[in-house]
Amino acid sequence: MHVDTTRSKHPESGRKPLRKRLRKLCTAIYFQVIVGIAVGILVGRFWPHFGESLKPLGDVFISMIKMLVAPIIFITVVLGICGAQSLRKVGRVGLKALIWFEIGTTLALVFGLVVGNIVKPGSGINADTASLNTGQISHYTSGGEDVSTFSGFLSHLVPTSAVGAFADGNILQVLFLAVFFGIAMTLLGKKVEPVKSFLDNVGQIFFRILNMVMRFAPIGAFGAMSYTIATYGLGSIAQLGSLIACMYATAILFVLLVLGSATRLSGLSIFRLLRYIRQELLIGFGTASSESVLPQLMRKLEHLGISRSTVGLTVPSGYSFNLDGTAIYLTLASLFIAQATNTHLPLAAQISLLVLLVLTSKGGAGVAGAVLFTLAATLEAHAVIPVAGLALILGIDRFLNEARTLTNIVGNTVASVVVARWDKDLDVARARRVLRENDQPSLDDLGGIAGTAESPASPAIAAK
């Protein structure tokens, strides 16, 4: 009789792979971010005073990312344009990106409007606008025009100085400057090869700094979540839970149905794409800022098989023109305020609101807070829904912002995939392989991404 003695001879054989997997899991940034978020919720809930004091942890992490965003965008876009086959391609990609941005955000606005009419999250609240504390919203109603109207948007598009664009950290202004800089370098040809080499080396330095900064992501998520829960409390979620649940459900449906369909038409799976960017989604959720993941999102899209020129044009511009989560929020919040204040909103008024939001929603920035200026300015211009109703949602805006942030990140990721596939600039076979194997570019490879303009593949990918 044969006896299998393999297990008895090697009692540790089954434990080593398990130990190795656990060690790999614990050292993964996304897992550390999950732990940071979970611990932050507990600290904010049970030790609120201590949780409020942890706000600087989240702020400092976001500030460290922001100090890298402008130079990384500038270098990536400039080298991408220089590495493009022609300036005609740059213009073609830019035009296709704007077309998709308009389609995507308009669908998001309509999606929010339809769901808001079906679910009616504000029904039954019966808020009296005369009794609302409008002092809380004066900050947004007095300054909203600067960031939300089309004229205000255009006036802030061009930086007053080249240095000012970087000093203010205005993504759109940096992109504006980078496009002209890249076009000028392309026209000058071989004369500026030393400049390209210099920018390439500087880019590697900034990506290496990003490598170091990303190690603090779990601490930043922990501090930001502790402050959020301690300051706003779980009670505010219970009070206006219908709007929060509606916002998250609508965002999930939009991602799966609309963005999922677009991803499928591009030849990829939305579920695998979400798994691929899960680390960026977790960091965005913990910090409530999509800007905190912009550099590494661009890196991952290049790693996926999209050329630098396409990534450099679609992702940064998407932070002002392609805010799907913000668009959903604007229509849902508007309907919620109308329903909560018993304001009759006929179909004609809803259509006029939608048209107005198509314009004003393009002026928001991919950071927390700007959307409230946009919403206040839109309601004032619409003159049907009482602006005072904005006070109803101020207390839960931070929780709604997480949903906006996650949807904006996914929306910009899908936009790059769609535009790249539309322009035949996506290596579909490679993208499918990367997503199937969940082949994540390691933080140690950050410097290497900056090394080539049109061939971002790491040696590991290229060898497969």
Secondary structure, 3 states (H helix, E strand, C coil): CCCCCHHHHCCCCCHHHHHHHHHHHHHCHHHHHHHHHHHHHHHHHHCHHHHHCCHHHHHHHHHHHHHHHHHHHHHHHHHHHHHCCCHHHHHHHHHHHHHHHHHHHHHHHHHHHHHHHHHCCCCCCCCCHHHCCHHHHHHHHHHCHHHHCHHHHHHCCCCCCHHHHHHHCCHHHHHHHHHHHHHHHHHHHHHHHHHHHHHHHHHHHHHHHHHHHHCCHHHHHHHHHHHHHHHHCCHHHHHCHHHHHHHHHHHHHHHHHHHHHHHHHCCCCHHHHHHHCHHHHHHHHHHCCHHHHHHHHHHHHHHHCECHHHHHHHHHHHHHHCCHHHHHHHHHHHHHHHHHCCCCCCHHHHHHHHHHHHHHHHHCCCCCCHHHHHHHHHHHHHCCCCHHHHHHCHHHHHHHHHHHHHHHHHHHHHHHHHHHHHCCCECHHHHHHHHHHCCCCCHHHHHHHCCCCCCCCCHHHHCC
